[in-house]
Amino acid sequence: MATVTTPADRSTDNTAPRSEPSGGGRDWWNNAVFYQIYPRSFADGGTDGVGDLPGIEDKLGYLELLGIDALWLSPVMRSPMADHGYDVSDPRDIDPLFGDLAAMDSLVAAAHARGIKVTMDLVPNHTSVEHEWFQAALEAAPGSPERARYIFRDGKGADGSQPPNNWPSIFGGPAWTRVTESDGKPGQWYLHIFAKEQPDLNWENPDVFADLEKTLRFWLERGIDGFRIDVAHGMAKPDDLPDHDWNTNELLRNSDDDPRFNNPAVHAIHRWIRTVMDEYPNAVTVGEIWVRDNVRFGEYIRPDELHLGFNFRLAEAEFSADAIRAAIENSIRAVKDVGGTPTWTLSNHDVEREVTRYGGGETGTSRARAMLLVELALPGTCFLYNGSELGLPNANLPDSVLQDPVWERSGHTERGRDGCRVPIPWEGSAPPFGFTTGTGTWLPIPADWASLTVESQLERIDSTLSLYRTALELRAQRPEFSGEEVDWYGSPTNCFAFRRTGGLVCVLNASTESIAMPPGEVLLSSTPLTAGKLPPNAAAWLI
């Protein structure tokens, strides 16, 4: 039987003095567990089948019981919802779909009363076409101050009928749309890296900076504890907007040589944002950074830029010990040289749910449970996506209900992200599972999720929800979850084990055989041990 062996230079005596739990004397977010809420899919406080702010507030007791430290709300600002809120028409108001400013104030106060921080999405790369600025730009002439807030250009060709460059949209199709001028003739083109309803702002314009500062202060003064910054590697564009040699345009992804993203001037924008944030020392910024190169990734979380940056390596890794270890080591390296905090996530509103990604069914569920223990054992900040604690898979939705703009923009060749955005099943034996007091939900909840409801899982000690609750409680309370270093053990093929400075040992068995474990007391395992050995597709914590 294969056995995990301890590092030769590291004692296995867990009676040695331990360091203080990480987070002592550090900013609260450096060891926090954030829980991402996709608002339209979390809980409906009304009858329309769409989640809202009152619904979230009603479930704060559940979130407190779960044991998370902070919420991250996907966009709730006023929006025509062409991209489910990431097309913002007024960044300083709440969309009526979710409630109003009073409902947001009430949620923040109620969360704070339970010791839960509240962060929200910030969308600085683009606005909605219904934003008052863009409407003014359409009415104004080329070269006007109104158009200078966006990226308008004349088209190529004698009649300007060709886009200014060959950039594609992340959602498919061209990244340029031509407008009709006030005289009724075809006119200039505007840039939209995402959907045509999301025109990119011109971050060389001081108006854009001034408006974002108003937005930052508006929410921070209302008690918001920080922001997840959408497309944090975007915003800045190269001066000449050059053509690019596109071998393919992978939807929803970009490479490091992509001229649409990661331009050096973006760092001046983040340094400016940080000067505002530093006036609110308990507030955090978390950047969405799709940058592969570690040096360039680290630049975003230097001490004068973002507080945290999403590293998606763990969410992208296949379920193999080598791939997962490589993702962990890479993520730690990416922040170490700049003194940053590593971040960990397995899923979000843009990523296929881990149960499905790891193979689906019992196998996918077992692997997802194991990976939760791996994620929570690591030093740094963790992000959980609503529904992951229930072991939800991606829903297999019929074409007729799909709403993600990727579905339409790709000519119905890419199904998009709706499968990971299906509403949460709360209770009962049939849809809508207590999500709403109405009869339907904005995306249908599969009828076979009856065994996955919050109600049913709270009653079972072996449920995925119970595993999450226990793991989060241990992580918050045990001193073994301390220190910033990870030491790796010698392990059997397709297995690994690492030790935190504070004494926690995490073992993952991604092989097809049970394995013996290193010495120590088992604190928690993702599945019951068999004759003292860790089964396949499982993980355990030891002290």
C-alpha positions as CSV (number, residue, x, y, z in Angstrom):
1,M,0.0,0.0,0.0
2,A,1.5,3.4,-1.0
3,T,2.4,5.8,1.8
4,V,3.0,9.5,2.1
5,T,6.4,10.2,3.5
6,T,7.3,13.4,5.5
7,P,9.9,15.9,4.4
8,A,13.3,15.0,5.8
9,D,14.0,18.5,7.0
10,R,10.6,18.9,8.7
11,S,9.7,17.4,12.0
12,T,6.4,15.6,12.4
13,D,6.2,16.5,16.1
14,N,3.0,18.6,16.3
15,T,3.7,19.5,19.9
16,A,6.3,22.1,18.8
17,P,5.4,25.8,19.3
18,R,3.0,27.1,16.7
19,S,2.9,30.5,15.2
20,E,-0.2,32.7,15.7
21,P,-3.1,32.1,13.3
22,S,-2.7,33.9,10.0
23,G,-4.6,37.2,10.0
24,G,-3.3,38.3,13.4
25,G,-2.2,41.9,12.9
26,R,-2.9,41.6,9.2
27,D,-5.6,43.1,7.0
28,W,-8.8,41.2,7.4
29,W,-9.0,40.0,3.8
30,N,-5.6,38.3,3.8
31,N,-7.1,35.2,5.5
32,A,-10.8,35.7,4.7
33,V,-13.3,33.4,3.0
34,F,-15.4,35.3,0.5
35,Y,-18.7,33.9,-0.7
36,Q,-19.7,35.1,-4.1
37,I,-23.4,35.7,-4.6
38,Y,-24.8,35.8,-8.1
39,P,-27.8,38.0,-7.0
40,R,-30.4,36.8,-9.5
41,S,-29.8,33.2,-8.5
42,F,-29.4,33.3,-4.8
43,A,-32.8,34.0,-3.2
44,D,-35.9,35.8,-4.4
45,G,-37.6,38.0,-1.7
46,G,-40.6,38.3,-4.0
47,T,-42.5,36.4,-6.6
48,D,-40.9,37.2,-10.0
49,G,-38.4,34.3,-9.8
50,V,-35.3,36.5,-9.9
51,G,-33.1,36.8,-6.8
52,D,-32.8,40.2,-5.1
53,L,-31.3,42.1,-2.2
54,P,-34.2,41.4,0.2
55,G,-33.8,37.7,-0.6
56,I,-30.1,37.9,0.3
57,E,-30.8,39.6,3.5
58,D,-33.3,37.0,4.4
59,K,-30.6,34.3,4.1
60,L,-27.9,36.0,6.1
61,G,-28.6,33.6,9.0
62,Y,-27.7,30.7,6.6
63,L,-24.5,32.5,5.5
64,E,-23.5,33.1,9.1
65,L,-24.2,29.4,9.9
66,L,-22.0,28.5,6.9
67,G,-19.1,30.4,8.4
68,I,-18.0,32.8,5.7
69,D,-16.3,36.2,6.4
70,A,-17.4,38.3,3.5
71,L,-19.8,38.5,0.6
72,W,-19.0,39.5,-3.0
73,L,-22.1,40.6,-4.8
74,S,-22.1,40.3,-8.6
75,P,-23.5,43.5,-10.1
76,V,-26.7,45.0,-8.7
77,M,-26.3,48.5,-10.1
78,R,-28.8,49.9,-12.6
79,S,-28.6,48.0,-15.9
80,P,-30.6,47.0,-18.9
81,M,-29.2,43.5,-18.3
82,A,-27.8,42.8,-21.7
83,D,-25.0,41.0,-19.9
84,H,-26.8,40.3,-16.6
85,G,-25.6,43.5,-14.9
86,Y,-22.1,43.9,-16.3
87,D,-23.6,46.6,-18.6
88,V,-24.1,49.4,-16.1
89,S,-26.3,52.3,-17.0
90,D,-25.9,54.0,-13.6
91,P,-23.1,52.9,-11.3
92,R,-24.5,54.8,-8.3
93,D,-28.0,53.3,-8.1
94,I,-29.5,49.8,-7.6
95,D,-31.4,48.2,-10.4
96,P,-35.2,47.8,-9.6
97,L,-34.8,44.1,-10.4
98,F,-32.8,43.7,-7.2
99,G,-34.4,46.4,-5.0
100,D,-33.3,50.0,-4.3
101,L,-30.7,51.9,-2.3
102,A,-32.6,51.4,0.9
103,A,-32.6,47.6,0.3
104,M,-28.8,47.7,-0.2
105,D,-28.3,49.8,2.9
106,S,-30.4,47.4,4.9
107,L,-28.5,44.4,3.6
108,V,-25.1,46.0,4.5
109,A,-26.3,46.9,8.0
110,A,-27.7,43.4,8.6
111,A,-24.6,41.7,7.3
112,H,-22.3,43.9,9.5
113,A,-24.5,43.1,12.5
114,R,-23.6,39.4,11.9
115,G,-19.9,40.1,11.4
116,I,-20.1,39.7,7.6
117,K,-18.3,42.1,5.3
118,V,-20.0,43.1,2.0
119,T,-18.1,43.8,-1.2
120,M,-19.6,44.4,-4.6
121,D,-18.7,44.3,-8.3
122,L,-17.2,47.4,-9.9
123,V,-17.2,47.6,-13.7
124,P,-14.8,50.3,-14.8
125,N,-13.9,49.0,-18.3
126,H,-17.2,49.8,-20.0
127,T,-20.7,51.1,-19.5
128,S,-24.1,50.2,-20.9
129,V,-25.2,51.8,-24.2
130,E,-28.0,53.2,-22.0
131,H,-25.6,55.1,-19.8
132,E,-26.3,58.9,-20.1
133,W,-22.7,59.4,-21.3
134,F,-23.1,57.0,-24.2
135,Q,-26.5,58.4,-25.2
136,A,-24.9,61.9,-25.2
137,A,-22.0,60.5,-27.4
138,L,-24.5,59.2,-30.0
139,E,-26.1,62.6,-30.2
140,A,-22.8,64.5,-30.4
141,A,-20.5,64.9,-33.4
142,P,-17.3,63.1,-34.1
143,G,-14.4,64.7,-32.1
144,S,-16.8,66.0,-29.4
145,P,-16.0,65.9,-25.7
146,E,-18.9,63.5,-25.3
147,R,-17.4,60.9,-27.7
148,A,-14.0,61.4,-26.1
149,R,-15.2,59.5,-23.1
150,Y,-15.4,56.4,-25.2
151,I,-13.3,54.9,-28.0
152,F,-14.8,56.1,-31.2
153,R,-12.9,55.9,-34.5
154,D,-13.5,56.4,-38.2
155,G,-13.7,53.2,-40.2
156,K,-11.3,51.9,-42.7
157,G,-11.8,52.1,-46.5
158,A,-12.9,54.9,-48.7
159,D,-16.4,55.0,-47.2
160,G,-15.4,54.0,-43.7
161,S,-17.4,50.8,-43.9
162,Q,-14.7,48.6,-42.4
163,P,-14.0,48.4,-38.7
164,P,-11.0,50.4,-37.5
165,N,-9.0,47.3,-36.7
166,N,-9.5,43.5,-36.7
167,W,-10.2,43.0,-33.0
168,P,-12.9,40.4,-32.1
169,S,-15.2,40.6,-29.1
170,I,-14.6,38.3,-26.2
171,F,-18.3,37.2,-26.7
172,G,-17.8,36.5,-30.4
173,G,-18.2,38.7,-33.5
174,P,-16.3,42.0,-34.1
175,A,-15.3,44.3,-31.3
176,W,-16.6,47.3,-33.2
177,T,-20.1,48.6,-34.0
178,R,-20.9,51.4,-36.4
179,V,-23.3,54.1,-35.4
180,T,-25.7,56.1,-37.4
181,E,-25.0,59.8,-37.2
182,S,-27.6,62.6,-36.6
183,D,-27.9,63.2,-40.3
184,G,-29.0,59.6,-40.8
185,K,-25.7,58.5,-42.5
186,P,-23.4,55.6,-41.3
187,G,-20.8,57.2,-39.1
188,Q,-18.0,56.3,-36.7
189,W,-17.4,53.0,-35.0
190,Y,-17.1,52.4,-31.2
191,L,-15.1,49.8,-29.5
192,H,-16.7,47.1,-27.3
193,I,-14.3,44.3,-26.1
194,F,-17.4,42.5,-24.8
195,A,-21.0,42.8,-26.1
196,K,-22.1,45.7,-28.4
197,E,-24.2,46.9,-25.5
198,Q,-21.0,47.4,-23.5
199,P,-18.9,50.3,-25.0
200,D,-15.4,50.6,-23.7
201,L,-14.5,53.7,-21.8
202,N,-11.5,55.9,-22.7
203,W,-9.3,55.8,-19.7
204,E,-7.1,58.6,-21.1
205,N,-10.0,61.0,-20.4
206,P,-10.0,62.7,-17.0
207,D,-13.8,62.6,-16.9
208,V,-13.7,58.8,-16.6
209,F,-11.3,59.0,-13.6
210,A,-13.5,61.7,-11.9
211,D,-16.7,59.7,-12.4
212,L,-15.2,56.5,-11.0
213,E,-13.9,58.3,-8.0
214,K,-17.5,59.5,-7.4
215,T,-18.7,55.9,-7.6
216,L,-16.0,54.6,-5.2
217,R,-16.8,57.1,-2.6
218,F,-20.5,56.8,-3.0
219,W,-20.5,53.1,-2.1
220,L,-17.7,53.3,0.5
221,E,-19.5,56.0,2.3
222,R,-22.6,53.7,2.4
223,G,-20.6,51.1,4.2
224,I,-19.4,48.8,1.4
225,D,-16.2,47.0,2.4
226,G,-14.6,46.9,-1.0
227,F,-14.9,46.0,-4.6
228,R,-14.2,43.1,-7.0
229,I,-12.9,44.9,-10.1
230,D,-14.2,43.4,-13.3
231,V,-11.7,43.1,-16.1
232,A,-9.0,44.6,-14.0
233,H,-6.4,43.8,-16.7
234,G,-8.4,45.8,-19.2
235,M,-9.2,49.5,-19.3
236,A,-6.0,50.7,-20.9
237,K,-5.7,50.3,-24.6
238,P,-2.6,50.6,-26.9
239,D,-2.3,54.1,-28.5
240,D,-2.6,53.0,-32.1
241,L,-5.1,50.2,-31.6
242,P,-3.0,47.9,-33.8
243,D,-4.3,44.9,-35.8
244,H,-3.4,41.5,-34.3
245,D,-2.6,38.1,-35.8
246,W,-5.6,36.2,-34.4
247,N,-5.1,32.5,-34.8
248,T,-8.4,32.0,-33.0
249,N,-10.5,34.1,-30.7
250,E,-11.2,31.8,-27.8
251,L,-14.5,33.1,-26.3
252,L,-14.3,34.4,-22.8
253,R,-10.5,34.0,-22.7
254,N,-7.4,36.0,-23.7
255,S,-3.7,35.3,-24.0
256,D,-0.8,37.4,-22.7
257,D,0.0,38.9,-26.1
258,D,-3.6,40.0,-26.6
259,P,-3.6,43.8,-27.3
260,R,-7.0,44.2,-25.9
261,F,-5.7,43.5,-22.4
262,N,-2.8,43.9,-20.0
263,N,-1.4,47.1,-21.4
264,P,1.2,48.8,-19.2
265,A,-0.8,51.9,-18.7
266,V,-3.4,49.9,-16.7
267,H,-1.1,50.1,-13.7
268,A,-1.4,53.9,-13.5
269,I,-5.2,53.4,-13.3
270,H,-4.9,51.0,-10.4
271,R,-2.4,53.2,-8.6
272,W,-4.9,56.0,-8.8
273,I,-7.7,53.8,-7.6
274,R,-5.5,52.8,-4.6
275,T,-5.0,56.4,-3.6
276,V,-8.8,56.7,-3.2
277,M,-9.0,53.3,-1.4
278,D,-6.3,54.2,1.0
279,E,-8.6,56.8,2.5
280,Y,-10.8,53.8,3.6
281,P,-8.2,51.5,5.2
282,N,-10.5,48.7,6.0
283,A,-11.8,48.4,2.4
284,V,-10.4,46.0,-0.2
285,T,-10.0,45.7,-3.9
286,V,-9.9,42.3,-5.7
287,G,-8.9,42.3,-9.3
288,E,-10.1,40.0,-12.0
289,I,-6.8,39.4,-13.7
290,W,-6.6,36.9,-16.6
291,V,-2.8,37.2,-17.0
292,R,-0.7,34.0,-17.3
293,D,2.8,35.4,-16.8
294,N,3.7,35.5,-13.1
295,V,5.8,38.6,-13.2
296,R,3.1,40.6,-15.1
297,F,0.4,39.1,-12.8
298,G,2.3,40.2,-9.7
299,E,2.6,43.8,-11.0
300,Y,-1.2,44.2,-10.3
301,I,-0.8,43.5,-6.6
302,R,2.2,45.6,-5.8
303,P,1.7,47.5,-2.5
304,D,0.4,50.6,-4.3
305,E,-2.1,48.8,-6.6
306,L,-4.7,46.1,-5.9
307,H,-5.0,44.5,-2.5
308,L,-5.8,41.1,-4.0
309,G,-5.8,39.5,-7.5
310,F,-7.8,36.5,-8.6
311,N,-5.5,33.8,-9.8
312,F,-7.6,31.2,-11.7
313,R,-5.0,28.4,-12.0
314,L,-6.6,26.2,-9.4
315,A,-10.0,26.6,-11.1
316,E,-8.4,25.6,-14.5
317,A,-6.4,22.6,-13.2
318,E,-7.5,19.1,-14.1
319,F,-8.0,16.7,-11.3
320,S,-4.5,15.3,-11.1
321,A,-2.0,15.7,-8.3
322,D,0.7,17.1,-10.6
323,A,-1.7,19.6,-12.2
324,I,-3.1,20.8,-8.9
325,R,0.3,21.0,-7.2
326,A,1.6,23.0,-10.2
327,A,-1.3,25.4,-9.9
328,I,-0.7,25.9,-6.2
329,E,3.1,26.5,-6.6
330,N,2.5,28.8,-9.5
331,S,-0.1,30.9,-7.6
332,I,2.2,31.2,-4.6
333,R,5.2,32.2,-6.8
334,A,3.0,34.8,-8.6
335,V,2.6,36.9,-5.5
336,K,5.7,36.1,-3.4
337,D,8.1,38.6,-5.0
338,V,5.7,41.5,-4.4
339,G,4.7,40.5,-0.9
340,G,1.2,39.7,-2.1
341,T,-1.5,37.4,-0.7
342,P,-2.4,34.3,-2.8
343,T,-6.0,33.8,-3.7
344,W,-7.8,30.5,-4.4
345,T,-11.1,29.7,-6.1
346,L,-12.6,26.6,-7.7
347,S,-15.6,28.2,-9.5
348,N,-17.5,31.4,-10.2
349,H,-20.2,32.7,-12.4
350,D,-18.0,32.4,-15.5
351,V,-16.5,29.0,-14.8
352,E,-18.1,25.5,-15.1
353,R,-19.0,24.2,-11.6
354,E,-16.4,21.9,-10.1
355,V,-18.6,18.9,-9.7
356,T,-19.2,18.9,-13.5
357,R,-15.6,19.9,-14.3
358,Y,-14.2,17.0,-12.3
359,G,-16.3,14.4,-14.1
360,G,-19.9,14.7,-12.8
361,G,-21.9,12.3,-10.7
362,E,-20.4,10.6,-7.7
363,T,-16.9,11.0,-9.0
364,G,-17.2,14.7,-9.6
365,T,-18.8,15.2,-6.2
366,S,-16.1,13.3,-4.4
367,R,-13.4,15.2,-6.2
368,A,-15.1,18.6,-5.5
369,R,-15.3,17.7,-1.8
370,A,-11.6,16.8,-1.8
371,M,-10.7,20.0,-3.6
372,L,-12.5,22.1,-1.0
373,L,-10.2,20.8,1.7
374,V,-7.2,21.5,-0.6
375,E,-8.4,25.1,-1.2
376,L,-9.2,25.8,2.4
377,A,-5.9,24.4,3.6
378,L,-3.8,26.8,1.6
379,P,-2.5,30.1,2.9
380,G,-4.2,33.2,1.7
381,T,-7.7,34.3,0.7
382,C,-10.4,31.8,-0.5
383,F,-13.5,32.5,-2.7
384,L,-16.5,30.2,-2.7
385,Y,-19.2,30.5,-5.4
386,N,-22.9,30.2,-4.2
387,G,-24.1,26.7,-4.6
388,S,-20.7,25.1,-4.4
389,E,-21.4,24.3,-0.8
390,L,-24.3,22.2,-2.0
391,G,-22.3,20.2,-4.5
392,L,-24.3,21.6,-7.4
393,P,-23.3,20.5,-10.9
394,N,-23.7,22.6,-14.0
395,A,-27.4,22.3,-15.1
396,N,-28.0,20.9,-18.5
397,L,-30.5,23.5,-19.8
398,P,-32.5,23.4,-23.0
399,D,-31.5,25.8,-25.8
400,S,-34.8,27.7,-25.5
401,V,-34.0,29.1,-22.0
402,L,-30.4,30.2,-22.6
403,Q,-29.8,33.9,-21.9
404,D,-26.0,34.4,-21.8
405,P,-25.0,36.8,-24.6
406,V,-22.3,34.3,-25.7
407,W,-25.1,32.0,-27.0
408,E,-26.3,34.6,-29.4
409,R,-23.0,36.2,-30.3
410,S,-21.5,32.8,-31.2
411,G,-24.3,31.9,-33.5
412,H,-25.5,29.3,-31.1
413,T,-22.2,27.4,-31.2
414,E,-21.2,28.2,-27.6
415,R,-23.7,27.6,-24.9
416,G,-22.2,30.2,-22.5
417,R,-22.3,30.3,-18.7
418,D,-26.0,29.9,-17.9
419,G,-25.4,26.3,-16.7
420,C,-23.5,27.5,-13.6
421,R,-25.9,30.3,-12.9
422,V,-29.1,28.3,-12.1
423,P,-30.9,29.5,-8.9
424,I,-30.2,27.9,-5.6
425,P,-32.5,25.1,-4.3
426,W,-33.5,25.9,-0.8
427,E,-36.2,23.5,0.4
428,G,-39.0,21.2,-0.6
429,S,-39.2,18.3,-3.1
430,A,-39.9,20.1,-6.4
431,P,-39.0,23.3,-8.2
432,P,-38.8,26.2,-7.4
433,F,-37.5,24.6,-4.2
434,G,-38.3,27.6,-2.0
435,F,-36.2,30.0,-4.1
436,T,-39.3,32.2,-4.7
437,T,-42.9,32.5,-3.5
438,G,-43.8,32.6,-7.2
439,T,-44.1,29.7,-9.5
440,G,-41.1,29.9,-11.8
441,T,-37.5,31.0,-11.8
442,W,-35.5,33.0,-14.4
443,L,-33.6,29.9,-15.3
444,P,-35.2,26.5,-14.5
445,I,-34.0,24.5,-11.5
446,P,-33.6,20.8,-12.4
447,A,-36.2,18.7,-10.7
448,D,-33.5,16.1,-9.7
449,W,-31.9,18.7,-7.4
450,A,-34.3,17.7,-4.6
451,S,-31.6,15.8,-2.7
452,L,-29.3,18.9,-3.0
453,T,-31.4,21.5,-1.3
454,V,-30.1,23.4,1.7
455,E,-32.9,21.9,3.8
456,S,-32.1,18.3,3.0
457,Q,-28.3,18.8,3.4
458,L,-28.6,20.5,6.8
459,E,-30.1,17.4,8.2
460,R,-27.3,15.1,7.0
461,I,-23.9,15.0,8.7
462,D,-22.3,13.4,5.6
463,S,-23.6,16.1,3.1
464,T,-21.4,18.5,1.2
465,L,-23.0,21.4,3.0
466,S,-22.0,19.8,6.4
467,L,-18.5,19.3,5.1
468,Y,-18.2,23.0,4.2
469,R,-19.5,24.1,7.5
470,T,-17.1,21.9,9.5
471,A,-14.1,22.8,7.3
472,L,-14.8,26.6,7.5
473,E,-15.2,26.3,11.3
474,L,-11.9,24.5,11.7
475,R,-10.1,26.9,9.4
476,A,-11.3,29.9,11.4
477,Q,-10.5,28.4,14.8
478,R,-7.5,26.1,14.6
479,P,-4.0,27.6,15.1
480,E,-2.6,24.9,12.7
481,F,-4.0,27.0,9.8
482,S,-1.2,29.6,10.1
483,G,1.9,30.7,8.3
484,E,2.5,31.5,4.7
485,E,4.8,28.6,3.8
486,V,3.8,25.3,2.2
487,D,6.2,22.3,2.5
488,W,5.6,19.3,0.3
489,Y,5.9,15.7,1.3
490,G,7.1,12.8,-0.8
491,S,4.0,11.0,-2.0
492,P,2.7,8.1,-4.1
493,T,2.0,8.7,-7.8
494,N,-1.0,11.0,-8.4
495,C,-1.1,12.0,-4.7
496,F,0.4,14.9,-2.7
497,A,0.6,16.2,0.8
498,F,1.7,19.6,2.1
499,R,2.3,21.0,5.6
500,R,1.5,24.6,6.7
501,T,3.9,26.3,9.1
502,G,1.4,26.1,11.9
503,G,1.2,22.3,11.7
504,L,-1.7,21.5,9.4
505,V,-1.1,18.6,6.9
506,C,-3.3,18.3,3.9
507,V,-3.3,15.0,1.9
508,L,-4.9,14.6,-1.5
509,N,-5.4,11.2,-3.2
510,A,-6.1,11.7,-6.8
511,S,-5.1,8.1,-7.7
512,T,-7.2,5.0,-8.1
513,E,-5.9,3.2,-5.0
514,S,-6.3,3.9,-1.2
515,I,-3.2,5.3,0.4
516,A,-1.7,5.3,3.9
517,M,-1.2,8.7,5.4
518,P,1.6,10.4,7.3
519,P,1.5,10.4,11.1
520,G,-0.9,12.6,12.9
521,E,-4.5,12.9,14.1
522,V,-7.1,13.2,11.4
523,L,-8.9,16.5,11.8
524,L,-11.3,16.1,8.8
525,S,-11.6,14.0,5.7
526,S,-13.7,14.6,2.6
527,T,-14.9,11.0,2.7
528,P,-14.7,8.4,5.5
529,L,-11.4,6.6,5.7
530,T,-11.3,2.9,4.9
531,A,-9.2,0.9,7.5
532,G,-7.4,4.1,8.3
533,K,-6.5,4.7,4.7
534,L,-7.5,7.5,2.4
535,P,-9.7,6.4,-0.5
536,P,-9.3,7.6,-4.1
537,N,-10.7,11.0,-5.0
538,A,-10.4,12.2,-1.4
539,A,-8.5,14.6,0.8
540,A,-7.9,14.8,4.6
541,W,-6.5,17.2,7.1
542,L,-4.2,16.0,9.9
543,I,-2.5,17.7,12.8
